[in-house]
Amino acid sequence: MTRTIVESKTKTAIIGFDQPFCVIGERINPTGRKILNEELERGDFSRVQADALAQVAAGANILDINSGAVFSNKMAEDPRYADNNFVEPTLMKQLIECVQAVTDSPLCIDSSVPGALENGLAAAQGRPLLNSVTGEEERMELVLPLVKKYNVPVVAISNDDTGISEDPDVRFAVAKKIVQRAADFGIPAHDIVVDPLVMPIGAMATAGHQVFTLVRRLREELGVNTTCGASNISFGLPNRHGINNAFLPMAMGAGMTSAIMNPIALPVGPKAIAEKRAEIEAAGIILPEGLDDETFVTLFGMGSTLPRPGKEMEAIRAANFLMNQDDGGGAWIAFNRQPPKAGQEGRGREGRTGGRRRRG
């Protein structure tokens, strides 16, 4: 069985055909996150650390660390900040160090900048996953020697100098080329995790079928593990969670062994709560005095005021159970166990003190 080993100083994550699905948390990424980007520019890493802890608590097995920030203010003062080759190597080292200060989760070093990849490899404890190499000749010549030097696994993305093909046979051929070139460097197939590239189903009706077929071929013909950007499948569509929740178990059934994704259901914020309270009051509904925000959002089906595992995590846990990757269903039961309410810790069922009452 193919197994890809990713390690921190104290923990091991295994991506494998005979393993539970591996979740790679994607939240530590400034791309498209304006507030996070601004905080990083100021040297504030508190949100990064909070995101790291929340993702691990939600069930992420590996944390992806992406250093693709744009420092607009610094750029205006110093033109060197317009170059990612200047920004990312230093930032990657800072991100990894601050994440390792709060969690011992294995890491995935994510950048298109070779200097950032090497700085990340030098800073990371254990055996991180490197993200990524493509089938472009220049990229393979830059990244594969790093993979060999540090003896780490790598994500291989199925595009090359010609771009991303809509033909799944072409994407398979690119993946095969990367696996073969990696072998030339002495890198075994079990250290290659192929991303077959998920297309948006809204733009290509065959996107789902393509991925499932590709994943089966990659497993059966190349013997490699696979991953993907899970949310790509639902891009631009309503109720993205509904599509993601169907896609992930189907991909797992086809043989996909990991995904880069957000494991967290984001908390309901004060603005949404205030708007909902106003809506309810306008409807003439009288709420109990002292109703706290968490009880309120739960009562009205809004979610939670705290980060918690997202619906995609529920779908993955259920699929693990159904595919016999959760012995006895222990992980599924633990995942669905309700935490005790304040003041009821250490009590039995329904908040009663002690265990089950015996019948006389």
C-alpha positions as CSV (number, residue, x, y, z in Angstrom):
1,M,0.0,0.0,0.0
2,T,1.3,3.5,-0.9
3,R,1.9,5.6,2.1
4,T,3.2,9.2,2.2
5,I,4.7,10.2,5.5
6,V,4.4,13.8,6.7
7,E,5.9,14.6,10.1
8,S,6.3,17.4,12.6
9,K,8.8,17.0,15.5
10,T,6.4,14.9,17.5
11,K,3.4,13.9,15.2
12,T,3.0,11.9,12.1
13,A,0.3,12.2,9.4
14,I,0.0,9.4,6.9
15,I,-1.6,9.9,3.4
16,G,-2.4,6.4,2.1
17,F,-4.8,4.1,0.4
18,D,-5.4,2.2,3.6
19,Q,-5.7,5.3,5.8
20,P,-8.5,7.7,6.8
21,F,-8.8,10.6,4.5
22,C,-6.1,13.3,5.2
23,V,-7.3,16.9,5.6
24,I,-4.8,19.6,4.8
25,G,-6.0,22.9,6.3
26,E,-5.9,25.8,3.9
27,R,-6.7,28.8,6.1
28,I,-3.1,30.1,6.6
29,N,-3.1,31.8,3.2
30,P,-3.2,35.6,2.7
31,T,-4.5,35.3,-0.8
32,G,-8.0,36.8,-0.9
33,R,-7.9,37.6,2.8
34,K,-7.5,41.3,3.1
35,I,-7.4,41.6,6.9
36,L,-4.9,38.8,7.3
37,N,-2.7,40.3,4.5
38,E,-2.7,43.7,6.3
39,E,-1.9,42.1,9.7
40,L,1.0,40.2,8.2
41,E,2.3,43.4,6.7
42,R,2.3,44.9,10.2
43,G,4.1,41.8,11.6
44,D,0.9,40.7,13.5
45,F,0.7,36.8,13.4
46,S,-2.0,36.4,16.0
47,R,-4.7,35.5,13.5
48,V,-2.3,32.9,11.9
49,Q,-1.8,31.2,15.2
50,A,-5.6,31.3,16.0
51,D,-6.3,29.8,12.5
52,A,-3.7,27.1,13.1
53,L,-5.3,26.1,16.4
54,A,-8.9,26.2,15.1
55,Q,-8.0,24.0,12.1
56,V,-6.3,21.4,14.2
57,A,-9.3,21.4,16.6
58,A,-11.7,21.0,13.6
59,G,-9.7,17.9,12.5
60,A,-7.0,19.1,10.1
61,N,-4.2,16.5,10.0
62,I,-1.7,18.8,8.2
63,L,-1.6,22.6,8.0
64,D,-0.8,24.3,4.7
65,I,1.4,27.4,5.1
66,N,1.1,29.8,2.2
67,S,3.3,33.0,2.1
68,G,1.8,34.6,-1.0
69,A,1.2,38.1,0.6
70,V,1.1,41.4,-1.1
71,F,2.5,44.2,1.1
72,S,1.1,47.3,-0.7
73,N,2.1,49.9,1.9
74,K,5.7,48.7,2.1
75,M,5.8,48.4,-1.7
76,A,5.1,52.2,-1.9
77,E,8.1,52.8,0.3
78,D,10.5,50.2,-1.0
79,P,10.1,48.8,-4.6
80,R,11.7,45.5,-3.5
81,Y,8.4,44.5,-1.9
82,A,6.8,44.3,-5.3
83,D,8.8,41.1,-5.9
84,N,7.5,37.9,-4.3
85,N,11.1,36.6,-4.4
86,F,12.0,39.3,-1.8
87,V,8.8,39.1,0.3
88,E,8.0,35.4,0.6
89,P,11.3,33.7,1.8
90,T,11.4,35.9,5.0
91,L,7.6,35.6,5.5
92,M,7.5,31.9,5.1
93,K,10.2,31.4,7.8
94,Q,8.2,33.7,10.1
95,L,4.9,31.9,9.4
96,I,6.3,28.5,10.1
97,E,8.0,29.6,13.3
98,C,4.9,31.2,14.7
99,V,2.7,28.2,13.8
100,Q,5.2,25.7,15.4
101,A,5.1,27.8,18.5
102,V,1.5,26.9,19.1
103,T,0.9,23.5,17.5
104,D,2.9,20.4,16.7
105,S,0.8,19.6,13.6
106,P,2.7,18.5,10.5
107,L,3.1,21.2,7.9
108,C,2.7,21.7,4.2
109,I,5.0,24.4,2.8
110,D,3.1,26.2,0.0
111,S,4.7,28.7,-2.4
112,S,5.6,29.3,-6.0
113,V,8.9,31.0,-4.9
114,P,11.9,28.6,-4.6
115,G,13.5,30.7,-2.0
116,A,10.4,30.5,0.2
117,L,10.2,26.7,-0.2
118,E,13.9,26.4,0.9
119,N,13.4,28.7,3.8
120,G,10.4,26.8,4.8
121,L,12.2,23.5,4.6
122,A,15.0,24.9,6.8
123,A,12.6,26.2,9.4
124,A,10.1,23.3,9.6
125,Q,10.7,20.6,12.2
126,G,10.2,17.0,11.0
127,R,9.3,16.1,7.5
128,P,6.9,18.6,5.9
129,L,5.0,18.2,2.6
130,L,6.3,20.6,-0.1
131,N,3.6,22.3,-2.3
132,S,4.4,22.2,-5.1
133,V,6.0,21.1,-8.3
134,T,4.4,21.2,-11.8
135,G,5.3,19.6,-15.1
136,E,7.1,22.7,-16.3
137,E,10.7,21.8,-17.1
138,E,12.1,24.9,-15.2
139,R,10.0,24.2,-12.2
140,M,11.0,20.5,-12.0
141,E,14.7,21.5,-12.2
142,L,14.2,24.0,-9.3
143,V,12.0,22.0,-7.0
144,L,12.9,18.3,-7.4
145,P,16.5,18.9,-6.1
146,L,15.0,20.5,-3.0
147,V,12.7,17.5,-2.5
148,K,15.7,15.1,-2.7
149,K,18.0,17.3,-0.6
150,Y,15.6,17.5,2.3
151,N,14.0,14.0,1.8
152,V,10.4,15.3,1.8
153,P,7.2,14.4,-0.1
154,V,5.9,16.8,-2.7
155,V,2.6,17.8,-4.3
156,A,2.7,17.4,-8.1
157,I,0.2,19.5,-10.0
158,S,-0.9,18.2,-13.4
159,N,-0.1,21.2,-15.5
160,D,3.0,22.0,-17.6
161,D,4.4,24.6,-20.0
162,T,1.2,24.4,-22.1
163,G,-1.0,25.4,-19.1
164,I,-3.9,23.4,-17.6
165,S,-5.5,21.1,-20.1
166,E,-9.2,20.3,-20.1
167,D,-8.3,16.8,-21.4
168,P,-7.9,14.4,-18.5
169,D,-5.6,12.2,-20.5
170,V,-3.2,15.1,-20.9
171,R,-3.3,15.9,-17.2
172,F,-2.6,12.2,-16.5
173,A,0.4,12.3,-18.9
174,V,1.8,15.4,-17.1
175,A,1.5,13.6,-13.7
176,K,3.2,10.5,-15.1
177,K,6.0,12.7,-16.5
178,I,6.6,14.3,-13.0
179,V,6.6,10.9,-11.3
180,Q,9.2,9.6,-13.9
181,R,11.4,12.7,-13.5
182,A,11.2,12.5,-9.8
183,A,12.5,8.9,-10.0
184,D,15.5,10.2,-12.0
185,F,16.3,12.3,-8.8
186,G,15.9,9.2,-6.6
187,I,12.5,10.3,-5.3
188,P,10.1,7.4,-4.9
189,A,6.5,7.4,-6.1
190,H,5.2,7.1,-2.6
191,D,6.6,10.6,-1.9
192,I,4.6,12.1,-4.8
193,V,1.1,13.3,-4.0
194,V,-0.6,14.2,-7.3
195,D,-3.1,17.0,-7.7
196,P,-5.1,16.1,-10.8
197,L,-6.6,19.6,-10.9
198,V,-10.3,20.0,-10.1
199,M,-12.2,22.1,-12.5
200,P,-15.4,24.1,-11.5
201,I,-18.5,22.0,-12.2
202,G,-20.3,25.2,-13.0
203,A,-18.0,25.8,-16.0
204,M,-17.4,22.2,-17.0
205,A,-20.2,19.7,-16.6
206,T,-17.8,16.7,-16.8
207,A,-15.5,18.1,-14.1
208,G,-16.5,15.7,-11.4
209,H,-16.5,12.6,-13.6
210,Q,-13.1,13.7,-15.0
211,V,-11.5,13.9,-11.5
212,F,-13.0,10.5,-10.4
213,T,-11.6,8.8,-13.5
214,L,-8.2,10.5,-13.1
215,V,-7.9,9.6,-9.5
216,R,-8.6,5.9,-10.3
217,R,-5.9,5.9,-13.0
218,L,-3.4,7.6,-10.8
219,R,-3.9,5.1,-8.1
220,E,-4.0,2.0,-10.3
221,E,-1.4,2.9,-12.9
222,L,1.1,5.1,-11.1
223,G,0.4,4.0,-7.5
224,V,0.5,7.5,-6.1
225,N,-1.5,9.3,-3.5
226,T,-3.7,12.2,-4.6
227,T,-5.0,15.6,-3.3
228,C,-6.9,18.6,-4.6
229,G,-8.2,22.0,-3.8
230,A,-11.6,20.7,-2.7
231,S,-13.6,23.9,-3.0
232,N,-12.6,24.4,-6.7
233,I,-15.4,22.0,-7.7
234,S,-18.1,24.4,-6.4
235,F,-16.6,27.7,-7.5
236,G,-19.2,30.3,-8.5
237,L,-22.2,28.2,-7.4
238,P,-24.9,28.6,-4.7
239,N,-24.8,26.4,-1.7
240,R,-21.1,25.4,-2.2
241,H,-21.1,23.3,0.9
242,G,-23.8,21.1,-0.5
243,I,-21.7,20.4,-3.6
244,N,-18.5,20.0,-1.6
245,N,-20.2,17.5,0.8
246,A,-21.2,15.3,-2.1
247,F,-17.9,15.7,-4.0
248,L,-15.5,14.7,-1.2
249,P,-17.0,11.2,-0.4
250,M,-17.3,10.5,-4.1
251,A,-13.7,11.5,-4.6
252,M,-12.7,9.3,-1.7
253,G,-14.6,6.4,-3.2
254,A,-12.6,6.9,-6.4
255,G,-9.4,6.6,-4.4
256,M,-8.5,10.2,-3.5
257,T,-6.5,10.2,-0.3
258,S,-6.3,13.8,0.8
259,A,-7.6,17.4,0.1
260,I,-6.4,20.9,0.8
261,M,-9.5,22.5,2.3
262,N,-11.0,24.6,5.0
263,P,-12.1,22.3,7.9
264,I,-13.8,25.1,9.8
265,A,-17.3,26.4,9.8
266,L,-16.6,30.1,10.4
267,P,-18.2,31.6,13.4
268,V,-21.3,33.8,13.2
269,G,-20.2,37.4,13.8
270,P,-21.8,40.2,15.9
271,K,-23.2,42.0,12.8
272,A,-25.1,38.9,11.7
273,I,-26.4,38.3,15.2
274,A,-27.6,42.0,15.6
275,E,-29.3,41.9,12.2
276,K,-31.1,38.6,13.1
277,R,-32.2,39.9,16.5
278,A,-33.6,43.1,14.9
279,E,-35.5,40.9,12.3
280,I,-37.0,38.8,15.1
281,E,-38.0,41.8,17.2
282,A,-39.6,43.5,14.1
283,A,-41.7,40.3,13.7
284,G,-43.0,40.8,17.2
285,I,-41.2,37.8,18.7
286,I,-40.3,38.3,22.3
287,L,-37.0,36.7,23.3
288,P,-36.2,35.6,26.8
289,E,-34.2,38.1,28.8
290,G,-30.5,37.4,29.0
291,L,-30.5,35.1,26.0
292,D,-26.8,34.7,25.2
293,D,-25.5,34.9,21.6
294,E,-24.4,31.2,21.4
295,T,-27.9,30.0,22.5
296,F,-29.5,32.5,20.2
297,V,-27.6,31.5,17.0
298,T,-28.2,27.8,17.8
299,L,-31.9,28.3,18.4
300,F,-32.3,30.1,15.1
301,G,-30.1,27.7,13.1
302,M,-27.4,30.3,12.3
303,G,-24.4,28.1,13.4
304,S,-22.1,29.0,16.2
305,T,-20.3,32.0,17.6
306,L,-17.2,29.7,17.8
307,P,-15.1,28.1,15.1
308,R,-16.2,24.4,14.7
309,P,-15.8,21.6,12.2
310,G,-17.5,22.4,8.9
311,K,-20.1,20.2,7.1
312,E,-17.3,18.9,4.8
313,M,-15.6,17.4,7.9
314,E,-18.9,15.6,8.7
315,A,-19.0,14.2,5.2
316,I,-15.4,13.0,5.4
317,R,-15.9,11.4,8.8
318,A,-19.0,9.6,7.6
319,A,-17.2,8.4,4.4
320,N,-14.2,7.1,6.5
321,F,-16.7,5.1,8.5
322,L,-18.5,3.7,5.5
323,M,-15.2,2.8,3.8
324,N,-14.0,0.9,6.9
325,Q,-11.3,3.5,7.7
326,D,-12.8,4.1,11.1
327,D,-12.5,0.9,13.1
328,G,-15.7,0.4,15.1
329,G,-16.9,4.0,14.3
330,G,-14.9,5.5,17.2
331,A,-13.9,8.6,15.3
332,W,-17.5,9.1,14.1
333,I,-18.9,8.8,17.6
334,A,-16.3,11.1,19.1
335,F,-16.9,13.6,16.3
336,N,-20.6,13.7,17.1
337,R,-20.4,13.8,20.8
338,Q,-21.9,17.0,22.2
339,P,-19.6,18.9,24.6
340,P,-21.1,19.4,28.0
341,K,-22.8,22.7,28.8
342,A,-21.2,25.0,31.3
343,G,-21.6,23.7,34.8
344,Q,-22.4,20.1,33.6
345,E,-18.8,18.9,33.1
346,G,-18.3,15.5,34.6
347,R,-22.0,14.6,34.7
348,G,-23.6,11.7,33.0
349,R,-26.4,11.6,30.4
350,E,-28.8,14.5,30.3
351,G,-26.6,16.4,32.8
352,R,-27.3,14.0,35.7
353,T,-24.6,13.5,38.2
354,G,-22.9,10.1,38.0
355,G,-23.4,7.3,35.4
356,R,-26.4,5.2,34.3
357,R,-28.9,4.4,37.1
358,R,-29.4,0.8,37.8
359,R,-32.9,-0.6,37.9
360,G,-34.0,-2.3,41.1
